[in-house]
Amino acid sequence: MNTPESRPPATPVNDTGLDVSRIRAITLDLDDTLWPIWPTITRAEGALQAWLDQHAPATAALGRDRNTLRDARNQMVTMRPDLALDMSGLRRESIRWLLQRAGDDPALAEPAFEVFFAERHRVELFDDALPALEFLASRFPVVALSNGNADVHRVGIGAHFHASLNAGNFGVGKPDPRIFHAAAQAAGVETSQVLHIGDDAHLDGVGALNAGMQLAWVNREDQVWDHAPLAPHITVSELRALCRALG
């Protein structure tokens, strides 16, 4: 892992300039934009492992190496391509597959997944996330737009959202322009009137720009933008700076 000293300098981003006057709605990514996802997944996998220790010890033995849980979930993408966009389905069926492999009752997959899923929603918001949500929701309809399976209501921030779309329910995910167009429709505006906010340069950035939205790229980790000639309209390292830019 690169340290701040050893990390190569990020390529400068030539922002094209945010036109605040055009904005009538906001679409907003969740994972790694409002909270860091991997600490959340690590805790959820730990809770799952503890539950398996009690209820399915043979499966728990397989999962002692945390990579086993993630490898099983990744393998399920190949085994069940019909679930490629369904993060909950992939996780549930990977647990079921491990239970079967270990000789435990595969029906335990349902309660095991619920343990994982409950912990997956115990997120730790970035310090700037809640104030930014309050600011944005007081000015615009805000639509959650995610390829993941987080439920904004289970997280406890649903009151700030006008609507929520994810790839599993919609049938296509970012960067497909169709899910961005659907999010604009859910907000009741034209796609060109939407500002999309997200951290992933490809999924959020390229997707939103190709759909005709303005883009605020949340670049918390000094990442490189390598999608020229496309460029975000504004790049920020945290959401407070974006709120200031929006006035």
C-alpha positions as CSV (number, residue, x, y, z in Angstrom):
1,M,0.0,0.0,0.0
2,N,1.4,3.4,-0.9
3,T,2.1,5.8,1.9
4,P,1.4,9.5,1.4
5,E,5.2,9.9,0.9
6,S,5.6,7.1,-1.6
7,R,2.3,7.5,-3.6
8,P,2.9,9.0,-7.0
9,P,1.4,12.5,-7.5
10,A,-2.1,12.5,-8.9
11,T,-2.6,13.6,-12.4
12,P,-4.1,17.2,-12.4
13,V,-7.8,17.3,-13.1
14,N,-9.0,19.9,-15.5
15,D,-12.5,20.6,-14.1
16,T,-14.8,22.0,-16.6
17,G,-16.6,24.4,-14.2
18,L,-19.8,23.8,-12.3
19,D,-22.9,25.6,-13.5
20,V,-24.9,25.9,-10.3
21,S,-27.7,27.6,-12.1
22,R,-28.5,24.4,-14.0
23,I,-28.9,22.2,-10.9
24,R,-32.4,21.1,-10.0
25,A,-31.6,17.8,-8.4
26,I,-28.8,15.7,-6.9
27,T,-28.0,12.0,-7.4
28,L,-25.6,10.6,-4.8
29,D,-23.4,7.6,-4.6
30,L,-23.3,5.9,-1.1
31,D,-20.3,3.5,-0.5
32,D,-17.0,5.4,-0.2
33,T,-18.8,8.7,-0.8
34,L,-20.8,8.9,2.4
35,W,-18.9,6.2,4.4
36,P,-15.9,3.9,3.8
37,I,-17.1,0.6,2.6
38,W,-14.3,-1.9,3.4
39,P,-14.2,-1.3,7.2
40,T,-18.0,-1.9,7.1
41,I,-17.7,-5.1,5.1
42,T,-14.9,-6.3,7.4
43,R,-17.1,-5.8,10.4
44,A,-20.0,-7.5,8.7
45,E,-17.9,-10.5,7.8
46,G,-16.6,-10.7,11.4
47,A,-20.2,-10.8,12.6
48,L,-21.1,-13.5,10.1
49,Q,-18.0,-15.5,11.2
50,A,-19.1,-15.2,14.9
51,W,-22.6,-16.4,14.0
52,L,-21.2,-19.4,12.0
53,D,-19.0,-20.3,15.0
54,Q,-22.2,-20.9,17.0
55,H,-24.6,-22.3,14.4
56,A,-22.4,-23.9,11.7
57,P,-19.0,-24.7,13.0
58,A,-17.9,-26.7,10.0
59,T,-18.6,-23.7,7.8
60,A,-17.0,-21.5,10.3
61,A,-13.8,-23.5,10.1
62,L,-13.8,-22.9,6.3
63,G,-14.3,-19.3,6.8
64,R,-11.6,-18.8,9.4
65,D,-9.5,-17.3,6.7
66,R,-11.4,-14.2,5.8
67,N,-10.4,-14.5,2.2
68,T,-12.5,-17.6,2.0
69,L,-15.7,-15.6,2.5
70,R,-14.7,-13.1,-0.1
71,D,-13.4,-15.7,-2.6
72,A,-16.7,-17.6,-2.3
73,R,-18.6,-14.4,-3.0
74,N,-16.4,-13.6,-6.0
75,Q,-16.7,-17.1,-7.3
76,M,-20.5,-16.8,-7.1
77,V,-20.3,-14.1,-9.8
78,T,-19.1,-16.8,-12.2
79,M,-21.4,-19.5,-10.9
80,R,-24.5,-17.3,-10.8
81,P,-24.2,-14.7,-13.6
82,D,-27.9,-13.9,-13.1
83,L,-27.0,-12.4,-9.7
84,A,-24.1,-10.2,-11.0
85,L,-25.9,-7.0,-10.0
86,D,-27.6,-8.4,-6.9
87,M,-25.1,-7.9,-4.1
88,S,-27.4,-9.3,-1.5
89,G,-28.1,-12.4,-3.6
90,L,-24.4,-13.0,-4.3
91,R,-23.6,-12.8,-0.6
92,R,-26.5,-15.0,0.4
93,E,-25.8,-17.7,-2.2
94,S,-22.1,-17.7,-1.4
95,I,-22.9,-18.4,2.2
96,R,-25.2,-21.2,1.1
97,W,-22.5,-22.6,-1.1
98,L,-20.0,-22.7,1.8
99,L,-22.6,-24.3,4.1
100,Q,-23.2,-27.1,1.5
101,R,-19.5,-27.5,0.9
102,A,-18.9,-27.9,4.7
103,G,-21.9,-30.3,5.1
104,D,-24.0,-27.9,7.2
105,D,-27.6,-27.1,6.6
106,P,-27.9,-24.8,3.6
107,A,-31.1,-23.4,5.0
108,L,-28.9,-21.5,7.5
109,A,-27.9,-19.2,4.7
110,E,-31.0,-17.0,5.3
111,P,-30.4,-16.2,9.0
112,A,-26.6,-16.0,8.4
113,F,-27.1,-13.5,5.7
114,E,-29.4,-11.4,7.9
115,V,-26.6,-11.2,10.5
116,F,-24.2,-10.0,7.8
117,F,-26.7,-7.6,6.3
118,A,-27.6,-6.0,9.6
119,E,-24.0,-5.3,10.3
120,R,-23.4,-4.1,6.8
121,H,-25.8,-1.2,7.6
122,R,-23.9,-0.1,10.8
123,V,-21.8,2.3,8.8
124,E,-19.6,5.0,10.1
125,L,-20.3,8.1,8.1
126,F,-17.5,10.4,7.0
127,D,-17.5,13.5,9.2
128,D,-18.7,15.7,6.3
129,A,-21.5,13.3,5.2
130,L,-24.4,14.2,7.4
131,P,-23.9,18.0,7.3
132,A,-23.6,17.7,3.5
133,L,-26.8,15.6,3.3
134,E,-28.7,18.1,5.4
135,F,-27.5,20.9,3.2
136,L,-28.3,19.2,-0.1
137,A,-31.7,17.9,0.9
138,S,-32.7,21.4,2.1
139,R,-32.2,22.7,-1.5
140,F,-32.7,19.8,-3.9
141,P,-34.4,16.4,-4.2
142,V,-31.7,13.9,-3.5
143,V,-31.7,10.5,-5.1
144,A,-29.4,7.7,-3.9
145,L,-27.8,5.9,-6.8
146,S,-25.7,2.9,-6.0
147,N,-24.4,-0.4,-7.4
148,G,-24.4,-1.7,-3.8
149,N,-27.1,-3.0,-1.6
150,A,-27.2,-0.4,1.2
151,D,-30.7,0.7,2.2
152,V,-30.6,4.4,3.2
153,H,-33.5,3.8,5.6
154,R,-31.7,1.0,7.4
155,V,-28.6,3.2,7.6
156,G,-30.7,5.8,9.3
157,I,-30.4,8.6,6.7
158,G,-33.5,7.9,4.6
159,A,-35.2,11.2,5.6
160,H,-32.7,13.1,3.5
161,F,-33.5,11.2,0.2
162,H,-36.3,11.8,-2.2
163,A,-35.8,8.3,-3.8
164,S,-33.2,5.5,-4.0
165,L,-32.1,3.3,-6.9
166,N,-29.7,0.5,-7.0
167,A,-28.4,-1.8,-9.7
168,G,-29.9,-5.0,-8.2
169,N,-33.4,-3.6,-8.3
170,F,-33.2,-1.6,-11.5
171,G,-31.5,-4.3,-13.6
172,V,-28.5,-2.3,-14.8
173,G,-25.9,-0.5,-12.8
174,K,-23.5,2.4,-13.2
175,P,-21.9,3.4,-15.5
176,D,-24.9,2.5,-17.8
177,P,-26.6,5.8,-18.6
178,R,-30.0,4.2,-18.2
179,I,-29.8,4.1,-14.4
180,F,-28.7,7.8,-14.3
181,H,-31.7,8.7,-16.6
182,A,-34.0,6.8,-14.3
183,A,-32.6,8.6,-11.3
184,A,-33.3,12.0,-12.9
185,Q,-36.8,10.8,-13.7
186,A,-37.3,9.8,-10.1
187,A,-36.3,13.3,-9.1
188,G,-38.7,14.8,-11.7
189,V,-36.1,16.7,-13.7
190,E,-34.2,16.4,-16.9
191,T,-30.9,14.6,-16.8
192,S,-29.0,17.8,-17.7
193,Q,-30.4,19.4,-14.6
194,V,-28.8,16.8,-12.3
195,L,-25.5,17.0,-10.4
196,H,-24.2,13.6,-9.7
197,I,-21.9,13.2,-6.7
198,G,-19.7,10.2,-6.4
199,D,-16.2,8.8,-5.7
200,D,-15.6,6.3,-8.5
201,A,-14.1,7.9,-11.5
202,H,-15.4,5.2,-13.9
203,L,-18.7,4.1,-12.4
204,D,-19.8,7.5,-11.1
205,G,-17.8,9.8,-13.3
206,V,-17.9,8.3,-16.8
207,G,-21.4,7.1,-16.2
208,A,-22.8,10.5,-15.1
209,L,-21.0,12.5,-17.8
210,N,-22.1,10.1,-20.6
211,A,-25.6,10.4,-19.3
212,G,-25.5,14.2,-19.6
213,M,-25.3,15.1,-16.0
214,Q,-22.8,17.4,-14.3
215,L,-20.4,15.6,-12.1
216,A,-18.9,16.4,-8.7
217,W,-16.0,13.9,-8.2
218,V,-15.3,13.2,-4.5
219,N,-11.6,12.4,-4.6
220,R,-10.8,11.7,-1.0
221,E,-7.7,9.6,-1.7
222,D,-5.9,11.8,-4.3
223,Q,-6.7,9.3,-7.1
224,V,-5.8,9.8,-10.7
225,W,-8.5,10.9,-13.2
226,D,-7.6,9.0,-16.4
227,H,-10.8,9.4,-18.5
228,A,-9.8,12.3,-20.7
229,P,-11.2,14.0,-22.7
230,L,-14.1,13.6,-20.2
231,A,-13.6,15.6,-17.0
232,P,-15.6,16.3,-13.9
233,H,-17.2,19.7,-13.5
234,I,-15.7,20.0,-10.0
235,T,-13.4,17.9,-8.0
236,V,-13.4,18.0,-4.2
237,S,-11.5,16.1,-1.5
238,E,-14.5,16.3,0.9
239,L,-18.2,17.2,0.8
240,R,-17.9,20.5,2.7
241,A,-16.0,22.0,-0.2
242,L,-18.8,21.0,-2.6
243,C,-21.4,22.6,-0.3
244,R,-19.5,25.8,-0.3
245,A,-19.3,25.7,-4.1
246,L,-23.0,25.3,-4.3
247,G,-23.6,28.3,-2.1
